Amino acid sequence: MGDSFLLNTSCGFNRVLRNGGPKLCTRYSNTTGESNSVIDLMFLCYGSLELDHHSILPESRLSSDHAPLVIDITISKEIIQTSKFTLAPKSEQETTFIQEIISNLKSLDTSNIDNTNKLEQAVHQVGTIINQAWAKNAKKVKISKLSKQWWSDECKQSLKNYRVSRSLKNWKKFKTTVKNVKRSYFDDKIQEIVNKSRGPWELMNWTKQRKLPAIKAINHDGQLCLTLDSL
């Protein structure tokens, strides 16, 4: 995408209605005696330095009787993240990451925290321990629409073995590995939901609170008829 793009429209409302004039005409009549008019309009941001200036291009209408409306919108450059650091669930890296944090936290001296400065230092040390363990064990992966949360090192190794051998046996083994890993992953997800305070069925849309239907009670002599007798 470039630094700007063109926006054309054939409907809306704009300040050109207040200005008028031949230069603001957007429809050019082909009928003798019929004047040109302002018909094709566009929404703009009033008072904006970038979004309150448009152009009408009658020379670009070609065989059409409508002139294009054009506005240049500047788009700032944006850095799109294509990779991230992560720890695969139940991987060796995750286990090592947790073990290193536990080991270093045990060796942290917290016996003499008797003022705010010492407390802040201890908190800073905890953060340093976690950051160092993460930097040491986290793995850099590419972000892709094909990324799967259940994908593991076991799947990766099995796929690598098949690509090297191209044998039917390793292909079947890879498919079996993927099936088992996916089943284990989703079983854990189900258990995670079941072990919460509410059952999995309570997550369904049909169990959520619904809006009551719009009802108006019968009113007689200033009193609502809410019972059979009053009705």
Secondary structure as UniProt FT lines:
FT   STRAND          4..6
FT   HELIX           16..19
FT   HELIX           22..24
FT   TURN            32..33
FT   TURN            46..47
FT   STRAND          55..56
FT   HELIX           58..60
FT   TURN            62..63
FT   STRAND          69..70
FT   STRAND          72..74
FT   STRAND          83..86
FT   TURN            89..90
FT   HELIX           92..106
FT   TURN            111..112
FT   HELIX           116..137
FT   STRAND          139..142
FT   TURN            145..146
FT   TURN            149..150
FT   HELIX           153..165
FT   HELIX           168..194
FT   HELIX           200..203
FT   HELIX           205..207
FT   STRAND          219..220
FT   TURN            221..222
FT   STRAND          223..224
FT   TURN            228..230
//
